[in-house]
Amino acid sequence: MANQSTSNPILCASFNQDASCFVIAIGAFTIVEMLFTSSLLAIVGAGEQPSLSPRRLCLFNTMTGTALRELNFLTSILAVRMNKKRLVVILQEKTYVYDINSLAILDTIDTVPNVKGLCAFSPNLDACFVALPASTTRGSVLLYNAMDLHSHCEIDAHRSPLAAMTLSSNGMYIATASEQGTIIRVHLVSEATKSYSFRRGTYPSTIFSLSFGPSMELPDILVATSSSGSVHAFSLGFALCQRGRRSSIILGSIIPEYVSDALDPAHHDVLHNAAPAGVKSHAVVRRVDRVTDSSTSQIVACRATISMVTYNGYFQEYNLTISNRDEYSWSLEREFNLLTVIPENAI
Ligand SMILES: *[C@@H]1O[C@H](CO)[C@@H](O)[C@H](O)[C@H]1NC(C)=O
């Protein structure tokens, strides 16, 4: 709709659970989520017409172009997450957990007022966590196991309220940022301990997105986008790359080394001006490859593919190469205007 659109026509951009696809919502919709590469979409209206109520979740089949089911709530839906077994619907004071096949409601989590609909979800069925704010005055996180349907733990991550969080795809790590936006923390979910603290910057800024690399062992890389318009990349697992295959040792035992690594500003790089300052953006680490030297077959670098949607209507994809001398180089692989490839009012 034209009234919201001139500067930021995109109302929501979300990547699917394995970061292979993304969907954007423009115009009449505020939420759109995809289930892997299936034909199932969860969509929520922006409320400008009664049929597009922000309190109604529509599960939509993109193959047949039909609504499969609708779920109605008493207050606006702020976020939706899915995996092959669960559908999680986040409202301001309640989070509902459903069986995604039968749509039977399995549990209701009463939360502190979650006005931003903050939520992180790990789609992995063996560590299927939902992370929700646990305080409105501090940066505490409630971790809830959506398969077993019980609270797992609470983590006191920051002194000020949370602004962003993400879980690694294996459910083992959670990264958080507070409204200050200067420090990003990574915690090991199983131990609920602080494991890494990164300084993102000196000046406060709003963190819009956090994303781990897709590795099923230790995530290699964490990227953050913020209102400054820059993309920050933190090298988490690079020491692991250097140690090669010896890496599958018990995670707990390698964490202490990372703590000191993590505080080292050299393990961090910034791509400036990736988006105009203040424009919301969402970046994910789509893949990470290890680059080996052909003669010695040693790992000489990690190369990450970072995809980003900016809410002013662009898709960008970068290769970030991190050499084993900790040199970072970014290259823009592709960029296109989403609004010229998508017809108006499409999802
Ligand atoms: C960017 O990364 C992709 C995937 O790893 C690779 O195929 C491509 O060659 C890279 N491009 C450059 C310029 O290195």
The ligand as a Tripos MOL2 file, in Angstrom:
@<TRIPOS>MOLECULE
LIG
   14    14     1     0     0
SMALL
NO_CHARGES

@<TRIPOS>ATOM
      1 C1         31.6510  -16.9430   -4.1480 C.3       1 LIG1
      2 O1         31.2830  -18.1140   -3.4270 O.3       1 LIG1
      3 C2         30.7230  -19.1540   -4.2260 C.3       1 LIG1
      4 C3         30.2800  -20.2550   -3.2650 C.3       1 LIG1
      5 O2         31.2810  -20.6190   -2.3850 O.3       1 LIG1
      6 C4         31.7530  -19.6150   -5.2400 C.3       1 LIG1
      7 O3         31.1970  -20.6150   -6.0690 O.3       1 LIG1
      8 C5         32.1850  -18.4160   -6.0850 C.3       1 LIG1
      9 O4         33.2190  -18.8070   -6.9590 O.3       1 LIG1
     10 C6         32.7120  -17.3010   -5.1920 C.3       1 LIG1
     11 N1         33.0520  -16.1450   -5.9690 N.am      1 LIG1
     12 C7         34.2490  -15.5890   -5.9280 C.2       1 LIG1
     13 C8         34.4390  -14.3620   -6.7950 C.3       1 LIG1
     14 O5         35.1610  -16.0380   -5.2690 O.2       1 LIG1
@<TRIPOS>BOND
     1     1     2 1
     2     1    10 1
     3     2     3 1
     4     3     4 1
     5     3     6 1
     6     4     5 1
     7     6     7 1
     8     6     8 1
     9     8     9 1
    10     8    10 1
    11    10    11 1
    12    11    12 1
    13    12    13 1
    14    12    14 2
@<TRIPOS>SUBSTRUCTURE
     1 LIG1         1 GROUP 0 **** ****
